[in-house]
Amino acid sequence: MQSENLLQRYKIGEFIKMIVDAESINEFNLELYFKIIEMMIVFEENKIIVTLIEGTQIEVLIG
């Protein structure tokens, strides 16, 4: 349990560093995508749940 908290704190710290150091982008950046996205769950209907590396979940409805 405690090791999970340490990992979560590490991920949050890395995420904050990326945000602080972020520059404007004009096109899709694959390297950035893999740094900030933990996973995506695609449902049969029209929904995707995106989980960021620090744990935030975003629900996206398509269509």
DSSP file (Angstrom, degrees, kcal/mol; ACC not computed):
  #  RESIDUE AA STRUCTURE BP1 BP2  ACC     N-H-->O    O-->H-N    N-H-->O    O-->H-N    TCO  KAPPA ALPHA  PHI   PSI    X-CA   Y-CA   Z-CA
    1    1 A M     >        0   0    0      0, 0.0     4,-1.6     0, 0.0     3,-0.2   0.000 360.0 360.0 360.0 -47.8    0.0    0.0    0.0
    2    2 A Q  H  >  +     0   0    0      1,-0.2     4,-2.1     2,-0.2     5,-0.2   0.871 360.0  55.7 -65.8 -36.1    2.7    2.5    1.0
    3    3 A S  H  > S+     0   0    0      1,-0.2     4,-2.2     2,-0.2    -1,-0.2   0.855 104.5  54.3 -65.0 -33.2    4.7    1.7   -2.2
    4    4 A E  H  > S+     0   0    0      2,-0.2     4,-2.6     1,-0.2    -1,-0.2   0.899 107.2  50.7 -64.4 -40.3    1.7    2.5   -4.3
    5    5 A N  H  X S+     0   0    0     -4,-1.6     4,-2.5     2,-0.2    -2,-0.2   0.898 109.8  50.0 -63.9 -40.3    1.5    5.9   -2.6
    6    6 A L  H  X S+     0   0    0     -4,-2.1     4,-2.3     2,-0.2    -2,-0.2   0.917 112.0  47.6 -63.8 -43.1    5.2    6.5   -3.3
    7    7 A L  H  X S+     0   0    0     -4,-2.2     4,-2.7     2,-0.2    -2,-0.2   0.920 112.0  49.8 -63.5 -44.0    4.7    5.6   -7.0
    8    8 A Q  H  X S+     0   0    0     -4,-2.6     4,-2.5     1,-0.2    -2,-0.2   0.914 111.1  49.0 -61.9 -43.5    1.6    7.9   -7.2
    9    9 A R  H  X S+     0   0    0     -4,-2.5     4,-2.4     2,-0.2    -1,-0.2   0.894 111.2  50.5 -63.5 -39.4    3.5   10.8   -5.7
   10   10 A Y  H  X S+     0   0    0     -4,-2.3     4,-2.5     2,-0.2    -2,-0.2   0.939 110.8  48.4 -62.3 -47.3    6.4   10.2   -8.1
   11   11 A K  H  X S+     0   0    0     -4,-2.7     4,-2.3     1,-0.2    -2,-0.2   0.900 111.7  49.8 -61.0 -41.5    4.0   10.2  -11.1
   12   12 A I  H  X S+     0   0    0     -4,-2.5     4,-2.5     2,-0.2    -1,-0.2   0.916 110.3  50.8 -63.5 -43.0    2.3   13.4   -9.9
   13   13 A G  H  X S+     0   0    0     -4,-2.4     4,-2.1     1,-0.2    -2,-0.2   0.914 111.4  47.2 -60.8 -43.9    5.7   15.0   -9.5
   14   14 A E  H  X S+     0   0    0     -4,-2.5     4,-2.1     2,-0.2    -1,-0.2   0.893 111.5  51.5 -64.4 -40.0    6.8   14.1  -13.0
   15   15 A F  H  X S+     0   0    0     -4,-2.3     4,-2.1     2,-0.2    -2,-0.2   0.916 109.2  50.0 -63.0 -44.0    3.5   15.3  -14.4
   16   16 A I  H  X S+     0   0    0     -4,-2.5     4,-2.7     1,-0.2     5,-0.2   0.902 108.4  53.1 -62.6 -41.5    3.8   18.6  -12.6
   17   17 A K  H  X S+     0   0    0     -4,-2.1     4,-2.3     1,-0.2    -1,-0.2   0.914 108.6  50.4 -59.3 -42.6    7.4   19.0  -14.0
   18   18 A M  H  < S+     0   0    0     -4,-2.1     4,-0.4     1,-0.2    -1,-0.2   0.908 112.1  47.0 -62.4 -41.6    6.0   18.4  -17.5
   19   19 A I  H >< S+     0   0    0     -4,-2.1     3,-0.9     2,-0.2    -2,-0.2   0.923 112.4  48.8 -67.0 -44.3    3.3   21.0  -17.1
   20   20 A V  H 3< S+     0   0    0     -4,-2.7    -1,-0.2     1,-0.2    -2,-0.2   0.886 117.9  40.9 -62.2 -39.5    5.7   23.6  -15.7
   21   21 A D  T 3< S+     0   0    0     -4,-2.3    -1,-0.2    -5,-0.2    -2,-0.2   0.411  90.3 129.3 -88.9   1.6    8.2   23.1  -18.5
   22   22 A A    <   -     0   0    0     -3,-0.9     2,-0.3    -4,-0.4    -3,-0.1  -0.240  38.3-164.8 -65.8 143.6    5.5   22.8  -21.2
   23   23 A E        -     0   0    0      1,-0.0     2,-0.1     0, 0.0    -2,-0.0  -0.825  35.3 -83.6-118.5 162.6    5.7   24.9  -24.4
   24   24 A S        -     0   0    0     -2,-0.3     2,-0.3     2,-0.0    -1,-0.0  -0.393  44.8-159.2 -65.0 139.8    3.0   25.5  -26.9
   25   25 A I        -     0   0    0      1,-0.1     3,-0.1    -2,-0.1     4,-0.0  -0.933  18.2-168.1-122.7 150.4    2.5   22.8  -29.5
   26   26 A N  S    S+     0   0    0     -2,-0.3     2,-0.3     1,-0.1    -1,-0.1   0.458  72.9  28.4-113.1  -6.4    0.9   23.1  -32.9
   27   27 A E  S    S-     0   0    0      0, 0.0    -1,-0.1     0, 0.0     2,-0.0  -0.955  99.5 -66.7-149.3 166.9    0.6   19.5  -33.8
   28   28 A F        -     0   0    0     -2,-0.3     2,-0.6     1,-0.1    -2,-0.1  -0.304  43.0-156.1 -58.4 133.8    0.2   16.1  -32.2
   29   29 A N     >  -     0   0    0      1,-0.2     4,-2.4    -4,-0.0     5,-0.1  -0.921   8.1-168.8-118.3 103.9    3.3   15.1  -30.2
   30   30 A L  H  > S+     0   0    0     -2,-0.6     4,-2.2     1,-0.2     5,-0.2   0.871  87.8  53.4 -62.0 -39.7    3.6   11.3  -29.9
   31   31 A E  H  > S+     0   0    0      1,-0.2     4,-1.1     2,-0.2    -1,-0.2   0.920 111.0  46.3 -62.3 -43.8    6.4   11.5  -27.3
   32   32 A L  H  > S+     0   0    0      2,-0.2     4,-1.8     1,-0.2     3,-0.3   0.904 108.8  56.8 -64.1 -42.0    4.2   13.9  -25.1
   33   33 A Y  H  X S+     0   0    0     -4,-2.4     4,-2.2     1,-0.2     3,-0.3   0.932 108.0  46.4 -53.9 -49.2    1.2   11.6  -25.5
   34   34 A F  H  < S+     0   0    0     -4,-2.2    -1,-0.2     1,-0.2    -2,-0.2   0.735 110.8  54.5 -70.5 -20.9    3.1    8.6  -24.1
   35   35 A K  H  < S+     0   0    0     -4,-1.1    -1,-0.2    -3,-0.3    -2,-0.2   0.822 118.9  30.1 -78.5 -31.7    4.4   10.7  -21.2
   36   36 A I  H  < S+     0   0    0     -4,-1.8    17,-2.5    -3,-0.3     2,-0.6   0.665 102.0  80.3-106.1 -17.6    1.0   11.9  -20.0
   37   37 A I  E  <  +A   52   0A   0     -4,-2.2    15,-0.2    15,-0.3     3,-0.1  -0.818  43.5 177.4 -98.2 120.8   -1.4    9.1  -20.9
   38   38 A E  E     -     0   0A   0     13,-2.9     2,-0.3    -2,-0.6    14,-0.2   0.910  68.1 -30.7 -80.9 -49.1   -1.5    6.1  -18.6
   39   39 A M  E     -A   51   0A   0     12,-1.6    12,-3.1     2,-0.0     2,-0.4  -0.987  47.2-141.1-163.8 162.2   -4.3    4.2  -20.4
   40   40 A M  E     -A   50   0A   0     -2,-0.3     2,-0.6    10,-0.2    10,-0.2  -1.000  11.0-157.3-130.7 132.2   -7.4    4.6  -22.5
   41   41 A I  E     -A   49   0A   0      8,-2.7     8,-2.5    -2,-0.4     2,-0.6  -0.954  10.0-160.4-110.2 120.7  -10.5    2.4  -22.2
   42   42 A V  E     -A   48   0A   0     -2,-0.6     6,-0.2     6,-0.2     2,-0.2  -0.896   7.0-154.9-105.4 122.7  -12.6    2.3  -25.3
   43   43 A F        -     0   0    0      4,-2.8     4,-0.2    -2,-0.6    -2,-0.0  -0.568  25.7-115.2 -94.1 159.1  -16.2    1.2  -24.8
   44   44 A E  S    S+     0   0    0     -2,-0.2    -1,-0.1     2,-0.1    -2,-0.0   0.856 103.6  52.0 -61.0 -36.9  -18.4   -0.4  -27.5
   45   45 A E  S    S-     0   0    0      1,-0.1    -3,-0.0     2,-0.1     0, 0.0   0.689 123.2 -64.2 -71.6-123.3  -20.8    2.5  -27.5
   46   46 A N  S    S+     0   0    0     -4,-0.0    16,-3.3     2,-0.0     2,-0.4  -0.119  95.5 106.0-125.2  36.1  -19.5    6.1  -27.9
   47   47 A K  E     - B   0  61A   0     14,-0.2    -4,-2.8    -4,-0.2     2,-0.4  -0.944  37.7-179.1-127.6 140.4  -17.4    6.5  -24.8
   48   48 A I  E     -AB  42  60A   0     12,-2.5    12,-3.5    -2,-0.4     2,-0.6  -0.997  13.6-154.2-129.9 136.5  -13.6    6.6  -24.1
   49   49 A I  E     -AB  41  59A   0     -8,-2.5    -8,-2.7    -2,-0.4     2,-0.5  -0.964  11.4-162.5-111.8 121.1  -12.1    7.0  -20.6
   50   50 A V  E     -AB  40  58A   0      8,-3.0     8,-2.9    -2,-0.6     2,-0.6  -0.887   0.8-160.4-103.4 126.9   -8.6    8.5  -20.7
   51   51 A T  E     -AB  39  57A   0    -12,-3.1   -13,-2.9    -2,-0.5   -12,-1.6  -0.940  11.3-144.2-109.9 121.1   -6.5    8.1  -17.6
   52   52 A L  E >   -A   37   0A   0      4,-3.1     3,-2.2    -2,-0.6   -15,-0.3  -0.382  30.2-102.6 -78.7 161.9   -3.6   10.5  -17.2
   53   53 A I  T 3  S+     0   0    0    -17,-2.5   -16,-0.1     1,-0.3   -41,-0.1   0.759 121.2  52.2 -58.6 -28.3   -0.3    9.4  -15.7
   54   54 A E  T 3  S-     0   0    0    -18,-0.3    -1,-0.3   -43,-0.1   -42,-0.1   0.410 125.8 -96.1 -93.0   3.5   -1.1   11.2  -12.3
   55   55 A G  S <  S+     0   0    0     -3,-2.2    -2,-0.1     1,-0.3     2,-0.1   0.240  74.5 140.9 110.5 -13.8   -4.5    9.5  -12.0
   56   56 A T        -     0   0    0     -5,-0.1    -4,-3.1     1,-0.0     2,-0.4  -0.411  37.8-151.0 -63.5 135.0   -6.9   12.0  -13.4
   57   57 A Q  E     -B   51   0A   0     -6,-0.2     2,-0.5    -2,-0.1    -6,-0.2  -0.928   9.7-167.5-111.7 135.5   -9.7   10.3  -15.5
   58   58 A I  E     -B   50   0A   0     -8,-2.9    -8,-3.0    -2,-0.4     2,-0.5  -0.984  10.4-148.8-122.6 125.0  -11.4   12.1  -18.4
   59   59 A E  E     -B   49   0A   0     -2,-0.5     2,-0.5   -10,-0.2   -10,-0.2  -0.830  14.1-166.1 -95.8 127.6  -14.6   10.7  -19.9
   60   60 A V  E     -B   48   0A   0    -12,-3.5   -12,-2.5    -2,-0.5     2,-0.5  -0.959   5.9-158.6-117.6 125.1  -14.9   11.5  -23.6
   61   61 A L  E     -B   47   0A   0     -2,-0.5     2,-0.5   -14,-0.2   -14,-0.2  -0.894  11.9-153.2-102.0 131.1  -18.2   11.0  -25.5
   62   62 A I              0   0    0    -16,-3.3    -2,-0.0    -2,-0.5     0, 0.0  -0.871 360.0 360.0-108.3 133.3  -18.0   10.6  -29.3
   63   63 A G              0   0    0     -2,-0.5    -1,-0.2     0, 0.0   -17,-0.0   0.445 360.0 360.0  94.0 360.0  -20.7   11.6  -31.6
